[in-house]
Amino acid sequence: MMPNRIKRPEARVLAEEEFVRFANLVASLTPDEWARPTDCSAWDVRKIALHVLGSGDAQASFPTFVHQLRRGVPLNKEIDSHHWVDGMNELQIREREHLSNDAVVAQLRAVGPKAVKGRWRTPPPARYLPIPFGPPIGWTSLKYLLDVGFTRDVWAHRIDIHSAIDRPMHLTADHDGRLVADIVAEWASIHRQPFELVLDGPAGGKYTQGADGERVEIDAVDFIRTLSGRLPGTGVLSNPLPL
């Protein structure tokens, strides 16, 4: 069976909590850990933190978002770009490279509530503007990004940092488990193949779709890393869901 999808009230709680967890993680980094390479091959831990901060600034302020869109998209011609948002991500990092690590931590703690408030005050007409996400999602509404997309991005980068610094990740069923379950439901609805999925760990669970499908048992976090291309996947796990 597939879990219920995340609705807007729950989405706000998850968004607020994820910013807190990400800021707490970054605050705990040692000088050496800031420079560790990550699964995002072009970014070390510090650059991931700068991207999350820059994205949070854009979520908190529409003028900042417009600035990043206008100045960032042209940067795709200068970098190894795979998606139109890559240039925006690059600009977010470049414009914050001067910040000290302590300043990054302080600004991450401050931007979270503002970012979530900014997302939830987006007027209804704008929430349903079509946005190109690329395959396998294709075109969908801005609402997808505002409700779950931005939260998944911060969460996936928290996973990236934990993988880079080789420290256990703080996982709970009511937070990380809900994000995993929502991703499973969306992923299953896109590829529609039958499967029996057993996800291990605090964020895990058991999910089935159809009958006589492939049985897969994997750690919940490794499942997410596989769908997002951080780890290789075969069989039903070869169906991606970018994060």
MODELLER restraints for C-alpha pairs under 7 A, 6 or more apart:
rsr = mdl.restraints
at = mdl.atoms
rsr.add(forms.Gaussian(group=physical.xy_distance, feature=features.Distance(at['CA:1:A'], at['CA:207:A']), mean=5.65, stdev=0.5))
rsr.add(forms.Gaussian(group=physical.xy_distance, feature=features.Distance(at['CA:1:A'], at['CA:208:A']), mean=5.09, stdev=0.5))
rsr.add(forms.Gaussian(group=physical.xy_distance, feature=features.Distance(at['CA:1:A'], at['CA:209:A']), mean=6.21, stdev=0.5))
rsr.add(forms.Gaussian(group=physical.xy_distance, feature=features.Distance(at['CA:2:A'], at['CA:185:A']), mean=5.73, stdev=0.5))
rsr.add(forms.Gaussian(group=physical.xy_distance, feature=features.Distance(at['CA:2:A'], at['CA:207:A']), mean=6.18, stdev=0.5))
rsr.add(forms.Gaussian(group=physical.xy_distance, feature=features.Distance(at['CA:2:A'], at['CA:208:A']), mean=6.82, stdev=0.5))
rsr.add(forms.Gaussian(group=physical.xy_distance, feature=features.Distance(at['CA:3:A'], at['CA:181:A']), mean=6.19, stdev=0.5))
rsr.add(forms.Gaussian(group=physical.xy_distance, feature=features.Distance(at['CA:3:A'], at['CA:182:A']), mean=7.00, stdev=0.5))
rsr.add(forms.Gaussian(group=physical.xy_distance, feature=features.Distance(at['CA:3:A'], at['CA:185:A']), mean=6.38, stdev=0.5))
rsr.add(forms.Gaussian(group=physical.xy_distance, feature=features.Distance(at['CA:5:A'], at['CA:182:A']), mean=5.34, stdev=0.5))
rsr.add(forms.Gaussian(group=physical.xy_distance, feature=features.Distance(at['CA:5:A'], at['CA:185:A']), mean=7.00, stdev=0.5))
rsr.add(forms.Gaussian(group=physical.xy_distance, feature=features.Distance(at['CA:6:A'], at['CA:182:A']), mean=6.27, stdev=0.5))
rsr.add(forms.Gaussian(group=physical.xy_distance, feature=features.Distance(at['CA:8:A'], at['CA:147:A']), mean=6.38, stdev=0.5))
rsr.add(forms.Gaussian(group=physical.xy_distance, feature=features.Distance(at['CA:11:A'], at['CA:147:A']), mean=5.78, stdev=0.5))
rsr.add(forms.Gaussian(group=physical.xy_distance, feature=features.Distance(at['CA:11:A'], at['CA:148:A']), mean=6.49, stdev=0.5))
rsr.add(forms.Gaussian(group=physical.xy_distance, feature=features.Distance(at['CA:14:A'], at['CA:175:A']), mean=6.38, stdev=0.5))
rsr.add(forms.Gaussian(group=physical.xy_distance, feature=features.Distance(at['CA:15:A'], at['CA:116:A']), mean=6.64, stdev=0.5))
rsr.add(forms.Gaussian(group=physical.xy_distance, feature=features.Distance(at['CA:15:A'], at['CA:151:A']), mean=5.28, stdev=0.5))
rsr.add(forms.Gaussian(group=physical.xy_distance, feature=features.Distance(at['CA:16:A'], at['CA:112:A']), mean=6.60, stdev=0.5))
rsr.add(forms.Gaussian(group=physical.xy_distance, feature=features.Distance(at['CA:16:A'], at['CA:113:A']), mean=6.44, stdev=0.5))
rsr.add(forms.Gaussian(group=physical.xy_distance, feature=features.Distance(at['CA:16:A'], at['CA:116:A']), mean=6.48, stdev=0.5))
rsr.add(forms.Gaussian(group=physical.xy_distance, feature=features.Distance(at['CA:18:A'], at['CA:151:A']), mean=6.78, stdev=0.5))
rsr.add(forms.Gaussian(group=physical.xy_distance, feature=features.Distance(at['CA:18:A'], at['CA:154:A']), mean=6.96, stdev=0.5))
rsr.add(forms.Gaussian(group=physical.xy_distance, feature=features.Distance(at['CA:18:A'], at['CA:155:A']), mean=6.44, stdev=0.5))
rsr.add(forms.Gaussian(group=physical.xy_distance, feature=features.Distance(at['CA:19:A'], at['CA:112:A']), mean=5.23, stdev=0.5))
rsr.add(forms.Gaussian(group=physical.xy_distance, feature=features.Distance(at['CA:20:A'], at['CA:109:A']), mean=6.88, stdev=0.5))
rsr.add(forms.Gaussian(group=physical.xy_distance, feature=features.Distance(at['CA:22:A'], at['CA:158:A']), mean=5.95, stdev=0.5))
rsr.add(forms.Gaussian(group=physical.xy_distance, feature=features.Distance(at['CA:23:A'], at['CA:105:A']), mean=6.35, stdev=0.5))
rsr.add(forms.Gaussian(group=physical.xy_distance, feature=features.Distance(at['CA:23:A'], at['CA:108:A']), mean=5.67, stdev=0.5))
rsr.add(forms.Gaussian(group=physical.xy_distance, feature=features.Distance(at['CA:23:A'], at['CA:109:A']), mean=5.67, stdev=0.5))
rsr.add(forms.Gaussian(group=physical.xy_distance, feature=features.Distance(at['CA:26:A'], at['CA:105:A']), mean=6.39, stdev=0.5))
rsr.add(forms.Gaussian(group=physical.xy_distance, feature=features.Distance(at['CA:27:A'], at['CA:105:A']), mean=5.66, stdev=0.5))
rsr.add(forms.Gaussian(group=physical.xy_distance, feature=features.Distance(at['CA:33:A'], at['CA:165:A']), mean=6.03, stdev=0.5))
rsr.add(forms.Gaussian(group=physical.xy_distance, feature=features.Distance(at['CA:34:A'], at['CA:45:A']), mean=5.11, stdev=0.5))
rsr.add(forms.Gaussian(group=physical.xy_distance, feature=features.Distance(at['CA:34:A'], at['CA:46:A']), mean=5.06, stdev=0.5))
rsr.add(forms.Gaussian(group=physical.xy_distance, feature=features.Distance(at['CA:35:A'], at['CA:44:A']), mean=5.71, stdev=0.5))
rsr.add(forms.Gaussian(group=physical.xy_distance, feature=features.Distance(at['CA:35:A'], at['CA:45:A']), mean=5.83, stdev=0.5))
rsr.add(forms.Gaussian(group=physical.xy_distance, feature=features.Distance(at['CA:35:A'], at['CA:46:A']), mean=6.27, stdev=0.5))
rsr.add(forms.Gaussian(group=physical.xy_distance, feature=features.Distance(at['CA:36:A'], at['CA:44:A']), mean=5.48, stdev=0.5))
rsr.add(forms.Gaussian(group=physical.xy_distance, feature=features.Distance(at['CA:36:A'], at['CA:45:A']), mean=5.68, stdev=0.5))
rsr.add(forms.Gaussian(group=physical.xy_distance, feature=features.Distance(at['CA:36:A'], at['CA:164:A']), mean=6.14, stdev=0.5))
rsr.add(forms.Gaussian(group=physical.xy_distance, feature=features.Distance(at['CA:36:A'], at['CA:165:A']), mean=6.89, stdev=0.5))
rsr.add(forms.Gaussian(group=physical.xy_distance, feature=features.Distance(at['CA:37:A'], at['CA:43:A']), mean=6.67, stdev=0.5))
rsr.add(forms.Gaussian(group=physical.xy_distance, feature=features.Distance(at['CA:37:A'], at['CA:44:A']), mean=4.35, stdev=0.5))
rsr.add(forms.Gaussian(group=physical.xy_distance, feature=features.Distance(at['CA:37:A'], at['CA:45:A']), mean=6.39, stdev=0.5))
rsr.add(forms.Gaussian(group=physical.xy_distance, feature=features.Distance(at['CA:37:A'], at['CA:164:A']), mean=6.32, stdev=0.5))
rsr.add(forms.Gaussian(group=physical.xy_distance, feature=features.Distance(at['CA:38:A'], at['CA:44:A']), mean=5.43, stdev=0.5))
rsr.add(forms.Gaussian(group=physical.xy_distance, feature=features.Distance(at['CA:38:A'], at['CA:45:A']), mean=6.41, stdev=0.5))
rsr.add(forms.Gaussian(group=physical.xy_distance, feature=features.Distance(at['CA:38:A'], at['CA:160:A']), mean=6.12, stdev=0.5))
rsr.add(forms.Gaussian(group=physical.xy_distance, feature=features.Distance(at['CA:38:A'], at['CA:161:A']), mean=6.75, stdev=0.5))
rsr.add(forms.Gaussian(group=physical.xy_distance, feature=features.Distance(at['CA:38:A'], at['CA:164:A']), mean=5.20, stdev=0.5))
rsr.add(forms.Gaussian(group=physical.xy_distance, feature=features.Distance(at['CA:39:A'], at['CA:160:A']), mean=6.18, stdev=0.5))
rsr.add(forms.Gaussian(group=physical.xy_distance, feature=features.Distance(at['CA:39:A'], at['CA:230:A']), mean=6.01, stdev=0.5))
rsr.add(forms.Gaussian(group=physical.xy_distance, feature=features.Distance(at['CA:45:A'], at['CA:161:A']), mean=6.00, stdev=0.5))
rsr.add(forms.Gaussian(group=physical.xy_distance, feature=features.Distance(at['CA:47:A'], at['CA:93:A']), mean=6.24, stdev=0.5))
rsr.add(forms.Gaussian(group=physical.xy_distance, feature=features.Distance(at['CA:48:A'], at['CA:157:A']), mean=6.79, stdev=0.5))
rsr.add(forms.Gaussian(group=physical.xy_distance, feature=features.Distance(at['CA:50:A'], at['CA:92:A']), mean=6.80, stdev=0.5))
rsr.add(forms.Gaussian(group=physical.xy_distance, feature=features.Distance(at['CA:50:A'], at['CA:93:A']), mean=5.22, stdev=0.5))
rsr.add(forms.Gaussian(group=physical.xy_distance, feature=features.Distance(at['CA:50:A'], at['CA:96:A']), mean=6.32, stdev=0.5))
rsr.add(forms.Gaussian(group=physical.xy_distance, feature=features.Distance(at['CA:51:A'], at['CA:89:A']), mean=5.97, stdev=0.5))
rsr.add(forms.Gaussian(group=physical.xy_distance, feature=features.Distance(at['CA:51:A'], at['CA:92:A']), mean=5.54, stdev=0.5))
rsr.add(forms.Gaussian(group=physical.xy_distance, feature=features.Distance(at['CA:51:A'], at['CA:93:A']), mean=5.39, stdev=0.5))
rsr.add(forms.Gaussian(group=physical.xy_distance, feature=features.Distance(at['CA:52:A'], at['CA:154:A']), mean=6.40, stdev=0.5))
rsr.add(forms.Gaussian(group=physical.xy_distance, feature=features.Distance(at['CA:53:A'], at['CA:108:A']), mean=5.72, stdev=0.5))
rsr.add(forms.Gaussian(group=physical.xy_distance, feature=features.Distance(at['CA:54:A'], at['CA:92:A']), mean=4.67, stdev=0.5))
rsr.add(forms.Gaussian(group=physical.xy_distance, feature=features.Distance(at['CA:54:A'], at['CA:93:A']), mean=6.94, stdev=0.5))
rsr.add(forms.Gaussian(group=physical.xy_distance, feature=features.Distance(at['CA:55:A'], at['CA:92:A']), mean=6.97, stdev=0.5))
rsr.add(forms.Gaussian(group=physical.xy_distance, feature=features.Distance(at['CA:56:A'], at['CA:111:A']), mean=6.05, stdev=0.5))
rsr.add(forms.Gaussian(group=physical.xy_distance, feature=features.Distance(at['CA:56:A'], at['CA:112:A']), mean=6.63, stdev=0.5))
rsr.add(forms.Gaussian(group=physical.xy_distance, feature=features.Distance(at['CA:56:A'], at['CA:115:A']), mean=5.27, stdev=0.5))
rsr.add(forms.Gaussian(group=physical.xy_distance, feature=features.Distance(at['CA:57:A'], at['CA:64:A']), mean=6.76, stdev=0.5))
rsr.add(forms.Gaussian(group=physical.xy_distance, feature=features.Distance(at['CA:57:A'], at['CA:111:A']), mean=6.48, stdev=0.5))
rsr.add(forms.Gaussian(group=physical.xy_distance, feature=features.Distance(at['CA:57:A'], at['CA:115:A']), mean=6.62, stdev=0.5))
rsr.add(forms.Gaussian(group=physical.xy_distance, feature=features.Distance(at['CA:58:A'], at['CA:64:A']), mean=5.00, stdev=0.5))
rsr.add(forms.Gaussian(group=physical.xy_distance, feature=features.Distance(at['CA:58:A'], at['CA:65:A']), mean=4.26, stdev=0.5))
rsr.add(forms.Gaussian(group=physical.xy_distance, feature=features.Distance(at['CA:59:A'], at['CA:65:A']), mean=6.83, stdev=0.5))
rsr.add(forms.Gaussian(group=physical.xy_distance, feature=features.Distance(at['CA:59:A'], at['CA:115:A']), mean=4.72, stdev=0.5))
rsr.add(forms.Gaussian(group=physical.xy_distance, feature=features.Distance(at['CA:59:A'], at['CA:118:A']), mean=5.75, stdev=0.5))
rsr.add(forms.Gaussian(group=physical.xy_distance, feature=features.Distance(at['CA:59:A'], at['CA:119:A']), mean=6.01, stdev=0.5))
rsr.add(forms.Gaussian(group=physical.xy_distance, feature=features.Distance(at['CA:60:A'], at['CA:114:A']), mean=5.05, stdev=0.5))
rsr.add(forms.Gaussian(group=physical.xy_distance, feature=features.Distance(at['CA:60:A'], at['CA:115:A']), mean=3.91, stdev=0.5))
rsr.add(forms.Gaussian(group=physical.xy_distance, feature=features.Distance(at['CA:60:A'], at['CA:117:A']), mean=6.93, stdev=0.5))
rsr.add(forms.Gaussian(group=physical.xy_distance, feature=features.Distance(at['CA:60:A'], at['CA:118:A']), mean=4.56, stdev=0.5))
rsr.add(forms.Gaussian(group=physical.xy_distance, feature=features.Distance(at['CA:61:A'], at['CA:118:A']), mean=6.61, stdev=0.5))
rsr.add(forms.Gaussian(group=physical.xy_distance, feature=features.Distance(at['CA:68:A'], at['CA:88:A']), mean=5.58, stdev=0.5))
rsr.add(forms.Gaussian(group=physical.xy_distance, feature=features.Distance(at['CA:68:A'], at['CA:91:A']), mean=6.75, stdev=0.5))
rsr.add(forms.Gaussian(group=physical.xy_distance, feature=features.Distance(at['CA:69:A'], at['CA:88:A']), mean=6.06, stdev=0.5))
rsr.add(forms.Gaussian(group=physical.xy_distance, feature=features.Distance(at['CA:72:A'], at['CA:87:A']), mean=4.54, stdev=0.5))
rsr.add(forms.Gaussian(group=physical.xy_distance, feature=features.Distance(at['CA:72:A'], at['CA:88:A']), mean=4.01, stdev=0.5))
rsr.add(forms.Gaussian(group=physical.xy_distance, feature=features.Distance(at['CA:72:A'], at['CA:90:A']), mean=6.98, stdev=0.5))
rsr.add(forms.Gaussian(group=physical.xy_distance, feature=features.Distance(at['CA:72:A'], at['CA:91:A']), mean=5.34, stdev=0.5))
rsr.add(forms.Gaussian(group=physical.xy_distance, feature=features.Distance(at['CA:73:A'], at['CA:84:A']), mean=6.42, stdev=0.5))
rsr.add(forms.Gaussian(group=physical.xy_distance, feature=features.Distance(at['CA:73:A'], at['CA:85:A']), mean=6.83, stdev=0.5))
rsr.add(forms.Gaussian(group=physical.xy_distance, feature=features.Distance(at['CA:73:A'], at['CA:87:A']), mean=4.76, stdev=0.5))
rsr.add(forms.Gaussian(group=physical.xy_distance, feature=features.Distance(at['CA:73:A'], at['CA:88:A']), mean=5.78, stdev=0.5))
rsr.add(forms.Gaussian(group=physical.xy_distance, feature=features.Distance(at['CA:74:A'], at['CA:87:A']), mean=6.68, stdev=0.5))
rsr.add(forms.Gaussian(group=physical.xy_distance, feature=features.Distance(at['CA:75:A'], at['CA:87:A']), mean=4.77, stdev=0.5))
rsr.add(forms.Gaussian(group=physical.xy_distance, feature=features.Distance(at['CA:76:A'], at['CA:84:A']), mean=6.97, stdev=0.5))
rsr.add(forms.Gaussian(group=physical.xy_distance, feature=features.Distance(at['CA:76:A'], at['CA:86:A']), mean=6.48, stdev=0.5))
rsr.add(forms.Gaussian(group=physical.xy_distance, feature=features.Distance(at['CA:76:A'], at['CA:87:A']), mean=4.68, stdev=0.5))
rsr.add(forms.Gaussian(group=physical.xy_distance, feature=features.Distance(at['CA:119:A'], at['CA:146:A']), mean=5.66, stdev=0.5))
rsr.add(forms.Gaussian(group=physical.xy_distance, feature=features.Distance(at['CA:127:A'], at['CA:141:A']), mean=6.73, stdev=0.5))
rsr.add(forms.Gaussian(group=physical.xy_distance, feature=features.Distance(at['CA:127:A'], at['CA:142:A']), mean=5.13, stdev=0.5))
rsr.add(forms.Gaussian(group=physical.xy_distance, feature=features.Distance(at['CA:127:A'], at['CA:143:A']), mean=4.77, stdev=0.5))
rsr.add(forms.Gaussian(group=physical.xy_distance, feature=features.Distance(at['CA:128:A'], at['CA:141:A']), mean=4.81, stdev=0.5))
rsr.add(forms.Gaussian(group=physical.xy_distance, feature=features.Distance(at['CA:128:A'], at['CA:142:A']), mean=5.58, stdev=0.5))
rsr.add(forms.Gaussian(group=physical.xy_distance, feature=features.Distance(at['CA:128:A'], at['CA:143:A']), mean=5.92, stdev=0.5))
rsr.add(forms.Gaussian(group=physical.xy_distance, feature=features.Distance(at['CA:129:A'], at['CA:141:A']), mean=5.30, stdev=0.5))
rsr.add(forms.Gaussian(group=physical.xy_distance, feature=features.Distance(at['CA:129:A'], at['CA:142:A']), mean=5.51, stdev=0.5))
rsr.add(forms.Gaussian(group=physical.xy_distance, feature=features.Distance(at['CA:130:A'], at['CA:139:A']), mean=6.19, stdev=0.5))
rsr.add(forms.Gaussian(group=physical.xy_distance, feature=features.Distance(at['CA:130:A'], at['CA:140:A']), mean=5.34, stdev=0.5))
rsr.add(forms.Gaussian(group=physical.xy_distance, feature=features.Distance(at['CA:130:A'], at['CA:141:A']), mean=4.43, stdev=0.5))
rsr.add(forms.Gaussian(group=physical.xy_distance, feature=features.Distance(at['CA:130:A'], at['CA:142:A']), mean=6.17, stdev=0.5))
rsr.add(forms.Gaussian(group=physical.xy_distance, feature=features.Distance(at['CA:131:A'], at['CA:139:A']), mean=5.44, stdev=0.5))
rsr.add(forms.Gaussian(group=physical.xy_distance, feature=features.Distance(at['CA:131:A'], at['CA:140:A']), mean=5.47, stdev=0.5))
rsr.add(forms.Gaussian(group=physical.xy_distance, feature=features.Distance(at['CA:131:A'], at['CA:141:A']), mean=5.62, stdev=0.5))
rsr.add(forms.Gaussian(group=physical.xy_distance, feature=features.Distance(at['CA:131:A'], at['CA:142:A']), mean=5.92, stdev=0.5))
rsr.add(forms.Gaussian(group=physical.xy_distance, feature=features.Distance(at['CA:132:A'], at['CA:138:A']), mean=5.85, stdev=0.5))
rsr.add(forms.Gaussian(group=physical.xy_distance, feature=features.Distance(at['CA:132:A'], at['CA:139:A']), mean=4.42, stdev=0.5))
rsr.add(forms.Gaussian(group=physical.xy_distance, feature=features.Distance(at['CA:132:A'], at['CA:140:A']), mean=6.63, stdev=0.5))
rsr.add(forms.Gaussian(group=physical.xy_distance, feature=features.Distance(at['CA:133:A'], at['CA:139:A']), mean=5.81, stdev=0.5))
rsr.add(forms.Gaussian(group=physical.xy_distance, feature=features.Distance(at['CA:136:A'], at['CA:241:A']), mean=6.83, stdev=0.5))
rsr.add(forms.Gaussian(group=physical.xy_distance, feature=features.Distance(at['CA:152:A'], at['CA:243:A']), mean=6.40, stdev=0.5))
rsr.add(forms.Gaussian(group=physical.xy_distance, feature=features.Distance(at['CA:153:A'], at['CA:243:A']), mean=5.81, stdev=0.5))
rsr.add(forms.Gaussian(group=physical.xy_distance, feature=features.Distance(at['CA:156:A'], at['CA:243:A']), mean=6.58, stdev=0.5))
rsr.add(forms.Gaussian(group=physical.xy_distance, feature=features.Distance(at['CA:162:A'], at['CA:168:A']), mean=6.79, stdev=0.5))
rsr.add(forms.Gaussian(group=physical.xy_distance, feature=features.Distance(at['CA:162:A'], at['CA:169:A']), mean=6.14, stdev=0.5))
rsr.add(forms.Gaussian(group=physical.xy_distance, feature=features.Distance(at['CA:171:A'], at['CA:202:A']), mean=5.95, stdev=0.5))
rsr.add(forms.Gaussian(group=physical.xy_distance, feature=features.Distance(at['CA:171:A'], at['CA:203:A']), mean=6.19, stdev=0.5))
rsr.add(forms.Gaussian(group=physical.xy_distance, feature=features.Distance(at['CA:172:A'], at['CA:202:A']), mean=5.65, stdev=0.5))
rsr.add(forms.Gaussian(group=physical.xy_distance, feature=features.Distance(at['CA:172:A'], at['CA:203:A']), mean=5.94, stdev=0.5))
rsr.add(forms.Gaussian(group=physical.xy_distance, feature=features.Distance(at['CA:173:A'], at['CA:202:A']), mean=5.64, stdev=0.5))
rsr.add(forms.Gaussian(group=physical.xy_distance, feature=features.Distance(at['CA:173:A'], at['CA:203:A']), mean=4.95, stdev=0.5))
rsr.add(forms.Gaussian(group=physical.xy_distance, feature=features.Distance(at['CA:176:A'], at['CA:203:A']), mean=5.34, stdev=0.5))
rsr.add(forms.Gaussian(group=physical.xy_distance, feature=features.Distance(at['CA:177:A'], at['CA:202:A']), mean=7.00, stdev=0.5))
rsr.add(forms.Gaussian(group=physical.xy_distance, feature=features.Distance(at['CA:177:A'], at['CA:203:A']), mean=3.80, stdev=0.5))
rsr.add(forms.Gaussian(group=physical.xy_distance, feature=features.Distance(at['CA:177:A'], at['CA:204:A']), mean=6.00, stdev=0.5))
rsr.add(forms.Gaussian(group=physical.xy_distance, feature=features.Distance(at['CA:180:A'], at['CA:203:A']), mean=6.74, stdev=0.5))
rsr.add(forms.Gaussian(group=physical.xy_distance, feature=features.Distance(at['CA:187:A'], at['CA:241:A']), mean=6.33, stdev=0.5))
rsr.add(forms.Gaussian(group=physical.xy_distance, feature=features.Distance(at['CA:191:A'], at['CA:239:A']), mean=6.77, stdev=0.5))
rsr.add(forms.Gaussian(group=physical.xy_distance, feature=features.Distance(at['CA:194:A'], at['CA:209:A']), mean=4.84, stdev=0.5))
rsr.add(forms.Gaussian(group=physical.xy_distance, feature=features.Distance(at['CA:194:A'], at['CA:210:A']), mean=4.48, stdev=0.5))
rsr.add(forms.Gaussian(group=physical.xy_distance, feature=features.Distance(at['CA:194:A'], at['CA:211:A']), mean=5.94, stdev=0.5))
rsr.add(forms.Gaussian(group=physical.xy_distance, feature=features.Distance(at['CA:194:A'], at['CA:212:A']), mean=6.80, stdev=0.5))
rsr.add(forms.Gaussian(group=physical.xy_distance, feature=features.Distance(at['CA:194:A'], at['CA:213:A']), mean=4.29, stdev=0.5))
rsr.add(forms.Gaussian(group=physical.xy_distance, feature=features.Distance(at['CA:194:A'], at['CA:214:A']), mean=6.86, stdev=0.5))
rsr.add(forms.Gaussian(group=physical.xy_distance, feature=features.Distance(at['CA:195:A'], at['CA:208:A']), mean=5.57, stdev=0.5))
rsr.add(forms.Gaussian(group=physical.xy_distance, feature=features.Distance(at['CA:195:A'], at['CA:209:A']), mean=5.33, stdev=0.5))
rsr.add(forms.Gaussian(group=physical.xy_distance, feature=features.Distance(at['CA:195:A'], at['CA:210:A']), mean=6.67, stdev=0.5))
rsr.add(forms.Gaussian(group=physical.xy_distance, feature=features.Distance(at['CA:195:A'], at['CA:213:A']), mean=3.92, stdev=0.5))
rsr.add(forms.Gaussian(group=physical.xy_distance, feature=features.Distance(at['CA:195:A'], at['CA:214:A']), mean=4.72, stdev=0.5))
rsr.add(forms.Gaussian(group=physical.xy_distance, feature=features.Distance(at['CA:195:A'], at['CA:215:A']), mean=5.89, stdev=0.5))
rsr.add(forms.Gaussian(group=physical.xy_distance, feature=features.Distance(at['CA:196:A'], at['CA:207:A']), mean=5.97, stdev=0.5))
rsr.add(forms.Gaussian(group=physical.xy_distance, feature=features.Distance(at['CA:196:A'], at['CA:208:A']), mean=4.47, stdev=0.5))
rsr.add(forms.Gaussian(group=physical.xy_distance, feature=features.Distance(at['CA:196:A'], at['CA:209:A']), mean=6.68, stdev=0.5))
rsr.add(forms.Gaussian(group=physical.xy_distance, feature=features.Distance(at['CA:196:A'], at['CA:213:A']), mean=6.07, stdev=0.5))
rsr.add(forms.Gaussian(group=physical.xy_distance, feature=features.Distance(at['CA:196:A'], at['CA:214:A']), mean=6.01, stdev=0.5))
rsr.add(forms.Gaussian(group=physical.xy_distance, feature=features.Distance(at['CA:196:A'], at['CA:215:A']), mean=4.55, stdev=0.5))
rsr.add(forms.Gaussian(group=physical.xy_distance, feature=features.Distance(at['CA:196:A'], at['CA:216:A']), mean=6.24, stdev=0.5))
rsr.add(forms.Gaussian(group=physical.xy_distance, feature=features.Distance(at['CA:197:A'], at['CA:206:A']), mean=5.68, stdev=0.5))
rsr.add(forms.Gaussian(group=physical.xy_distance, feature=features.Distance(at['CA:197:A'], at['CA:207:A']), mean=5.07, stdev=0.5))
rsr.add(forms.Gaussian(group=physical.xy_distance, feature=features.Distance(at['CA:197:A'], at['CA:208:A']), mean=6.09, stdev=0.5))
rsr.add(forms.Gaussian(group=physical.xy_distance, feature=features.Distance(at['CA:197:A'], at['CA:215:A']), mean=5.90, stdev=0.5))
rsr.add(forms.Gaussian(group=physical.xy_distance, feature=features.Distance(at['CA:197:A'], at['CA:216:A']), mean=4.99, stdev=0.5))
rsr.add(forms.Gaussian(group=physical.xy_distance, feature=features.Distance(at['CA:197:A'], at['CA:217:A']), mean=6.04, stdev=0.5))
rsr.add(forms.Gaussian(group=physical.xy_distance, feature=features.Distance(at['CA:198:A'], at['CA:205:A']), mean=6.06, stdev=0.5))
rsr.add(forms.Gaussian(group=physical.xy_distance, feature=features.Distance(at['CA:198:A'], at['CA:206:A']), mean=4.60, stdev=0.5))
rsr.add(forms.Gaussian(group=physical.xy_distance, feature=features.Distance(at['CA:198:A'], at['CA:207:A']), mean=6.56, stdev=0.5))
rsr.add(forms.Gaussian(group=physical.xy_distance, feature=features.Distance(at['CA:198:A'], at['CA:216:A']), mean=6.13, stdev=0.5))
rsr.add(forms.Gaussian(group=physical.xy_distance, feature=features.Distance(at['CA:198:A'], at['CA:217:A']), mean=4.59, stdev=0.5))
rsr.add(forms.Gaussian(group=physical.xy_distance, feature=features.Distance(at['CA:198:A'], at['CA:218:A']), mean=6.46, stdev=0.5))
rsr.add(forms.Gaussian(group=physical.xy_distance, feature=features.Distance(at['CA:199:A'], at['CA:205:A']), mean=5.14, stdev=0.5))
rsr.add(forms.Gaussian(group=physical.xy_distance, feature=features.Distance(at['CA:199:A'], at['CA:206:A']), mean=6.20, stdev=0.5))
rsr.add(forms.Gaussian(group=physical.xy_distance, feature=features.Distance(at['CA:199:A'], at['CA:217:A']), mean=5.90, stdev=0.5))
rsr.add(forms.Gaussian(group=physical.xy_distance, feature=features.Distance(at['CA:199:A'], at['CA:218:A']), mean=5.23, stdev=0.5))
rsr.add(forms.Gaussian(group=physical.xy_distance, feature=features.Distance(at['CA:199:A'], at['CA:219:A']), mean=5.24, stdev=0.5))
rsr.add(forms.Gaussian(group=physical.xy_distance, feature=features.Distance(at['CA:199:A'], at['CA:220:A']), mean=4.74, stdev=0.5))
rsr.add(forms.Gaussian(group=physical.xy_distance, feature=features.Distance(at['CA:200:A'], at['CA:218:A']), mean=6.04, stdev=0.5))
rsr.add(forms.Gaussian(group=physical.xy_distance, feature=features.Distance(at['CA:200:A'], at['CA:219:A']), mean=4.43, stdev=0.5))
rsr.add(forms.Gaussian(group=physical.xy_distance, feature=features.Distance(at['CA:200:A'], at['CA:220:A']), mean=5.45, stdev=0.5))
rsr.add(forms.Gaussian(group=physical.xy_distance, feature=features.Distance(at['CA:201:A'], at['CA:219:A']), mean=6.14, stdev=0.5))
rsr.add(forms.Gaussian(group=physical.xy_distance, feature=features.Distance(at['CA:201:A'], at['CA:220:A']), mean=6.22, stdev=0.5))
rsr.add(forms.Gaussian(group=physical.xy_distance, feature=features.Distance(at['CA:203:A'], at['CA:220:A']), mean=6.07, stdev=0.5))
rsr.add(forms.Gaussian(group=physical.xy_distance, feature=features.Distance(at['CA:204:A'], at['CA:220:A']), mean=5.12, stdev=0.5))
rsr.add(forms.Gaussian(group=physical.xy_distance, feature=features.Distance(at['CA:225:A'], at['CA:231:A']), mean=5.60, stdev=0.5))
rsr.add(forms.Gaussian(group=physical.xy_distance, feature=features.Distance(at['CA:226:A'], at['CA:232:A']), mean=5.79, stdev=0.5))
rsr.add(forms.Gaussian(group=physical.xy_distance, feature=features.Distance(at['CA:226:A'], at['CA:233:A']), mean=5.76, stdev=0.5))
rsr.add(forms.Gaussian(group=physical.xy_distance, feature=features.Distance(at['CA:227:A'], at['CA:237:A']), mean=6.67, stdev=0.5))
rsr.add(forms.Gaussian(group=physical.xy_distance, feature=features.Distance(at['CA:227:A'], at['CA:239:A']), mean=6.80, stdev=0.5))
rsr.add(forms.Gaussian(group=physical.xy_distance, feature=features.Distance(at['CA:227:A'], at['CA:240:A']), mean=4.58, stdev=0.5))
rsr.add(forms.Gaussian(group=physical.xy_distance, feature=features.Distance(at['CA:227:A'], at['CA:241:A']), mean=5.20, stdev=0.5))
rsr.add(forms.Gaussian(group=physical.xy_distance, feature=features.Distance(at['CA:227:A'], at['CA:242:A']), mean=6.69, stdev=0.5))
rsr.add(forms.Gaussian(group=physical.xy_distance, feature=features.Distance(at['CA:228:A'], at['CA:240:A']), mean=6.15, stdev=0.5))
rsr.add(forms.Gaussian(group=physical.xy_distance, feature=features.Distance(at['CA:228:A'], at['CA:241:A']), mean=5.62, stdev=0.5))
rsr.add(forms.Gaussian(group=physical.xy_distance, feature=features.Distance(at['CA:228:A'], at['CA:242:A']), mean=4.56, stdev=0.5))
rsr.add(forms.Gaussian(group=physical.xy_distance, feature=features.Distance(at['CA:228:A'], at['CA:243:A']), mean=5.52, stdev=0.5))
